Amino acid sequence: MQAFLDTFDIFLLEAVVNGILLGGVLALLALGLNLIFGVIDVTWICYAELVMIGMYGMYYMVQVFGLPYWAAAPIAILLVAALGALLHYLVIEPLLTAPPINQLLATGGVLFILQSFATVAFGIDFRNLGIRLPVLAIGDMHFSYSRLLAFVAALLGMLAIYFFMKRTYTGTAIRAVAQDRQIMSLMGVDTKRIYLITSALGGALAGLAACLLVLQYDVHPFVGLSFGPITFLICVLGGLGNFVGGFIAAFVFAQIISLGGLYSDLEWGYVLAFAFFIVMMFIRPAGLLARRS
Amino acid sequence: MNSRYIAWAVGLAALIALPFVYREPYHLHILVLILIWSFAYTSWSIMGRFGLVSLGHGGFMGVGAYVTALLWNHLDITPWIGIPLSMVAAGLLALVVAYPCFRFRITGHYFVLVTLALSGIVLQVITATRDYTGGSLGYTPDRAPSGRGLLALQFDDKTTWYLIALGVWVVGLLIWRWVDRSMSRYAMEAISEDEDAAAAAGVNVTAEKLKITLISALMTALAGALYCQYQMFISPDTVSGIAVSLQMVFAVIVGGLYVSLGPTIGAIITILLAEGLRIGFGTKAVGWDNLVYGVLLVVFIIFLPKGILGSILDKLKAQPKKPKTT
């Protein structure tokens, strides 16, 4: 083991592993966004803000009401899922026949609402759970358990969605609606209900991400801006609505950010990721896995 | 038609005469802000009206403001040269991002998300280069020694700024009108309906879109530079990032996307709203203005997608057409 470690730069390896761990959570976010895009054909610009609200929910339940983390997490997931369904019901549904740009901009308005609601209701202070998980040390490398937990939970969440989509009747209906919206309503599928369920599922994924991210980052009203744009880049790079593409792109981006952060500031990791994105747009404009037509 | 020109001339003359008659500094300050932001919103609407919804304009504005200020502070380059340079920088950025988008038919959602990422990244770059730009704490252009205010484009006098902002605003409206009357408009409308059909009809889709994007980005950068010179303080959150981009979209949609004065109406409403809340509630108002913006944006998109001015003009146009009774 030691000989193996000696042949590699220890910091490089640590950054690579941390990148993989970060990729798990990003893939979870990308999955939620892709799910909603694939089925309802709208993009929630405010997706990262839903995560922010979930993080605040966790903070209040754990710090203010004194719930244990394990009890608070399911409640937070349900809360954000309900928020997702509500967002669909109030904002997207009246706009389903409007031009797609209007739907997009309306969710942009919701971004404003959620951000400023958090500012007004919770203030602009940075808050955290006050839970510090131990650090796992392998050789000279250190990995925090919160990241490992986030990675594993994100993978489990994605597996759960996979089985839901493949094994249940509702999941099959959702996949069918994603393939053809018009036909499925003729086949007796209640698309309105499917849309609502999908929105709630997307919200639940955001809620799960919130439970995991709140262990690693402080929460403040603008925390969504630090991973929102990168999630959109991932979805576009993977091909909007393409689940596998989004999954791969999430890990590619996480590696770039992590390795970029190793040599310089974290912000430069993001800048590097964006430069990579622009280059990829030239090479594979329709996403990583797109077939050339 | 003639009476329309006269109305414009009278209105403009009244606007020019205003600061010489009325000198309340606070109200002039609000007017200057309205004019500068109107110009920025107008530049967004030049491409937004053709369905090219960009959320990257916060990025262009940030480049305009920061490049001008950085050139002045670090290299002693006067804003008279710095502003054109910053516009060139924003234009290059626009081309680098927009060319692949248009060349490879990235439209709709994809285009919005790519440009959204652009404004996010400009914000990150400004924050990351905090050794030069002051990061999220903001940045102030150095005060010019007295007597060299003209060279540094720094004026203490509100009237001067008012006239500059008014001039730029009028130029913005003229550009809007020029685009509105040009062949580009027909080309762009055809493109926004159906790109393939437009291309088949002989429209150079990529070139037309790039032209409009470039004009819009250059104007936005100018607005950012002017804002910086006027306020003498910029921070990443006030001139760049997603929030600024969305603010532009919001104001234009509320005012009216398809009419020349729509963005101006939007600027008047948003700035008066923000100032009103700020005065009415003081520091408690932090966040409330954006909350109201957000709710209004959603409500407008659902119920009044043509905006206030657009809907009013539609009503006025529709009235004279009474059905003939035989």
Chai-1 contact restraints between the chains, C-beta under 6 A:
chainA,res_idxA,chainB,res_idxB,connection_type,confidence,min_distance_angstrom,max_distance_angstrom,comment,restraint_id
A,T43,B,H109,contact,1.0,0.0,6.0,A-B,restraint_1
A,V91,B,V298,contact,1.0,0.0,6.0,A-B,restraint_2
A,P94,B,I302,contact,1.0,0.0,6.0,A-B,restraint_3
A,P100,B,G108,contact,1.0,0.0,6.0,A-B,restraint_4
A,I101,B,V53,contact,1.0,0.0,6.0,A-B,restraint_5
A,N102,B,I301,contact,1.0,0.0,6.0,A-B,restraint_6
A,L104,B,V112,contact,1.0,0.0,6.0,A-B,restraint_7
A,L105,B,V249,contact,1.0,0.0,6.0,A-B,restraint_8
A,L105,B,I301,contact,1.0,0.0,6.0,A-B,restraint_9
A,A106,B,V298,contact,1.0,0.0,6.0,A-B,restraint_10
A,A106,B,I301,contact,1.0,0.0,6.0,A-B,restraint_11
A,G108,B,L246,contact,1.0,0.0,6.0,A-B,restraint_12
A,G109,B,G294,contact,1.0,0.0,6.0,A-B,restraint_13
A,G109,B,L297,contact,1.0,0.0,6.0,A-B,restraint_14
A,G109,B,V298,contact,1.0,0.0,6.0,A-B,restraint_15
A,F112,B,N290,contact,1.0,0.0,6.0,A-B,restraint_16
A,F112,B,Y293,contact,1.0,0.0,6.0,A-B,restraint_17
A,F112,B,G294,contact,1.0,0.0,6.0,A-B,restraint_18
A,I113,B,G294,contact,1.0,0.0,6.0,A-B,restraint_19
A,S116,B,G287,contact,1.0,0.0,6.0,A-B,restraint_20
A,S116,B,N290,contact,1.0,0.0,6.0,A-B,restraint_21
A,S116,B,L291,contact,1.0,0.0,6.0,A-B,restraint_22
A,T119,B,G287,contact,1.0,0.0,6.0,A-B,restraint_23
A,V120,B,G287,contact,1.0,0.0,6.0,A-B,restraint_24
A,P229,B,A117,contact,1.0,0.0,6.0,A-B,restraint_25
A,P229,B,G120,contact,1.0,0.0,6.0,A-B,restraint_26
A,F232,B,L113,contact,1.0,0.0,6.0,A-B,restraint_27
A,F232,B,L116,contact,1.0,0.0,6.0,A-B,restraint_28
A,F232,B,A117,contact,1.0,0.0,6.0,A-B,restraint_29
A,L233,B,A117,contact,1.0,0.0,6.0,A-B,restraint_30
A,V236,B,Y110,contact,1.0,0.0,6.0,A-B,restraint_31
A,V236,B,L113,contact,1.0,0.0,6.0,A-B,restraint_32
A,D265,B,A128,contact,1.0,0.0,6.0,A-B,restraint_33
A,E267,B,Q124,contact,1.0,0.0,6.0,A-B,restraint_34
A,E267,B,T127,contact,1.0,0.0,6.0,A-B,restraint_35
A,E267,B,A128,contact,1.0,0.0,6.0,A-B,restraint_36
A,W268,B,A128,contact,1.0,0.0,6.0,A-B,restraint_37
A,Y270,B,Q124,contact,1.0,0.0,6.0,A-B,restraint_38
A,V271,B,Q124,contact,1.0,0.0,6.0,A-B,restraint_39
A,V271,B,V125,contact,1.0,0.0,6.0,A-B,restraint_40
A,F274,B,I121,contact,1.0,0.0,6.0,A-B,restraint_41
A,M281,B,P100,contact,1.0,0.0,6.0,A-B,restraint_42
A,F282,B,P100,contact,1.0,0.0,6.0,A-B,restraint_43
A,P285,B,F104,contact,1.0,0.0,6.0,A-B,restraint_44
A,P285,B,I106,contact,1.0,0.0,6.0,A-B,restraint_45
